[in-house]
Amino acid sequence: SPGPVVTNAAVTAGMSKEEAEKMHEGYSASLLPKIPLGRMSIPEDIAKIILFLADRSQSEILIGHILTADGGLMLKNVLFPEA
């Protein structure tokens, strides 16, 4: 056996500027202040995560994780909404 089967995933709550511009202006304006990073993700952000996960020399210890790439949206608004 070559080793364990590694299954990781990256999840994003943000979107590119072009996609955000297609959204209703009020919704986009209301979402941005809720993201601690202060911006939506761009494709390059997600690509970096995928490259990290694909490089087993860097991500060997991660097995079966879902990485949420949302600039802190989930952390601030779901896990610790009062913070």
Residue frames relative to the residue before (quaternion, step in Angstrom):
aa qw qx qy qz dx dy dz
S 1.0000 0.0000 0.0000 0.0000 0.00 0.00 0.00
P 0.4258 -0.7270 0.4767 0.2508 3.62 -0.84 0.92
G 0.7160 -0.3865 0.2592 0.5204 3.61 1.18 -0.21
P 0.7284 -0.4316 0.2902 0.4460 3.55 -1.29 -0.05
V 0.4748 -0.6077 0.5427 0.3328 3.52 -1.27 0.43
V 0.1778 -0.7964 0.5738 0.0702 3.56 -0.71 1.08
T 0.0333 0.7868 -0.6138 0.0553 3.55 -0.74 1.09
N 0.0929 0.7667 -0.6259 0.1087 3.54 -0.52 1.22
A 0.1290 -0.7871 0.5980 0.0786 3.56 -1.22 0.39
A 0.2317 -0.7311 0.6220 0.1579 3.53 -1.24 0.52
V 0.1111 -0.7868 0.6067 0.0220 3.54 -0.91 1.00
T 0.0924 -0.7984 0.5925 0.0540 3.56 -0.94 0.81
A 0.2665 -0.7506 0.5823 0.1631 3.55 -1.06 0.75
G 0.6528 0.5122 -0.3064 0.4665 3.54 1.26 -0.28
M 0.2089 -0.7631 0.5947 0.1430 3.52 -1.31 -0.13
S 0.6698 -0.5032 0.3601 0.4104 3.52 -1.26 0.25
K 0.6715 -0.4940 0.3699 0.4102 3.54 -1.27 0.38
E 0.6413 0.5374 -0.3271 0.4394 3.56 0.95 -0.86
E 0.6715 0.4793 -0.2936 0.4829 3.57 0.95 -0.88
A 0.6412 0.5265 -0.3265 0.4529 3.57 0.97 -0.82
E 0.6482 0.5272 -0.3195 0.4470 3.57 1.02 -0.77
K 0.6187 0.5420 -0.3412 0.4549 3.58 1.18 -0.50
M 0.6030 0.5759 -0.3518 0.4254 3.56 1.19 -0.55
H 0.6481 -0.4774 0.4080 0.4307 3.52 -1.29 0.28
E 0.5496 -0.6616 0.4083 0.3059 3.54 -0.82 1.05
G 0.6586 0.5267 -0.3106 0.4385 3.60 0.95 -0.81
Y 0.6492 0.5134 -0.3200 0.4610 3.58 1.00 -0.82
S 0.6570 0.5064 -0.3079 0.4659 3.56 0.88 -0.93
A 0.6642 0.5040 -0.3007 0.4631 3.56 0.94 -0.87
S 0.6848 0.4724 -0.2953 0.4698 3.60 1.04 -0.68
L 0.6516 0.5271 -0.3180 0.4433 3.61 1.11 -0.58
L 0.6335 0.5907 -0.3384 0.3678 3.58 0.86 -0.92
P 0.6760 0.4833 -0.3265 0.4504 3.68 0.84 -0.75
K 0.6363 0.5383 -0.3264 0.4460 3.60 1.21 -0.38
I 0.6297 0.5155 -0.3293 0.4789 3.59 1.27 -0.21
P 0.4081 -0.7491 0.4629 0.2410 3.62 -0.38 1.18
L 0.6286 0.5353 -0.3432 0.4478 3.60 1.04 -0.67
G 0.4296 -0.7411 0.4260 0.2910 3.57 1.18 -0.49
R 0.7726 0.2118 -0.1595 0.5769 3.57 1.24 0.22
M 0.5258 -0.5941 0.5032 0.3427 3.52 -1.31 0.37
S 0.5582 -0.5858 0.4525 0.3748 3.56 -1.21 0.35
I 0.2390 -0.7246 0.6262 0.1603 3.51 -1.32 0.45
P 0.6961 -0.4875 0.3016 0.4323 3.61 -1.11 0.43
E 0.6222 0.5559 -0.3459 0.4292 3.60 1.02 -0.71
D 0.5981 0.5606 -0.3580 0.4470 3.60 1.08 -0.67
I 0.6968 0.4613 -0.2672 0.4799 3.56 0.87 -0.98
A 0.6118 0.5536 -0.3481 0.4450 3.59 1.02 -0.74
K 0.6364 0.5275 -0.3299 0.4560 3.61 0.97 -0.79
I 0.6486 0.5088 -0.3177 0.4685 3.58 1.00 -0.79
I 0.6557 0.5064 -0.3106 0.4660 3.58 0.92 -0.90
L 0.6472 0.5075 -0.3214 0.4692 3.61 0.95 -0.81
F 0.6277 0.5298 -0.3293 0.4657 3.58 1.01 -0.79
L 0.6851 0.4792 -0.2887 0.4665 3.58 0.86 -0.96
A 0.6669 0.5135 -0.3009 0.4484 3.59 1.03 -0.74
D 0.6632 0.4699 -0.3003 0.4993 3.59 1.17 -0.50
R 0.2675 -0.8145 0.4960 0.1381 3.57 -0.01 1.29
S 0.5869 0.5576 -0.3931 0.4360 3.63 1.12 -0.39
Q 0.7026 0.4304 -0.2559 0.5055 3.60 1.20 -0.47
S 0.8158 0.2742 -0.1023 0.4989 3.58 0.95 -0.88
E 0.2173 0.8352 -0.4861 0.1376 3.58 1.25 0.36
I 0.6963 0.4964 -0.2806 0.4360 3.59 0.94 -0.84
L 0.6336 0.5177 -0.3308 0.4702 3.60 1.22 -0.34
I 0.1423 0.7639 -0.6139 0.1392 3.55 -0.58 1.17
G 0.8554 0.1043 -0.1024 0.4969 3.56 -0.76 1.07
H 0.4887 0.6659 -0.4338 0.3600 3.58 1.12 0.53
I 0.2348 -0.7025 0.6469 0.1810 3.50 -1.30 0.48
L 0.1861 -0.7862 0.5832 0.0850 3.56 -0.53 1.18
T 0.2123 -0.7842 0.5744 0.0998 3.55 -0.68 1.11
A 0.1039 -0.8041 0.5853 0.0068 3.55 -0.49 1.25
D 0.2943 0.7841 -0.4877 0.2463 3.55 0.28 1.26
G 0.5546 -0.6458 0.3825 0.3591 3.58 1.19 0.37
G 0.6799 -0.4864 0.2774 0.4735 3.58 1.26 0.33
L 0.3490 0.7703 -0.4749 0.2435 3.60 1.28 0.08
M 0.6892 0.4722 -0.2794 0.4733 3.60 0.81 -0.99
L 0.6489 0.5382 -0.3157 0.4356 3.57 0.90 -0.93
K 0.7384 0.4331 -0.2323 0.4618 3.56 0.79 -1.02
N 0.8038 0.3621 -0.1563 0.4454 3.57 0.84 -0.95
V 0.7476 0.3453 -0.2135 0.5256 3.60 1.15 -0.43
L 0.7575 0.3908 -0.2204 0.4742 3.58 0.70 -1.05
F 0.8089 0.0681 -0.0016 0.5841 3.59 0.95 -0.89
P 0.0150 -0.8605 0.5090 0.0118 3.62 0.63 1.05
E 0.6675 0.5098 -0.3113 0.4446 3.59 1.11 -0.53
A 0.5577 0.6280 -0.3873 0.3803 3.60 1.24 -0.26
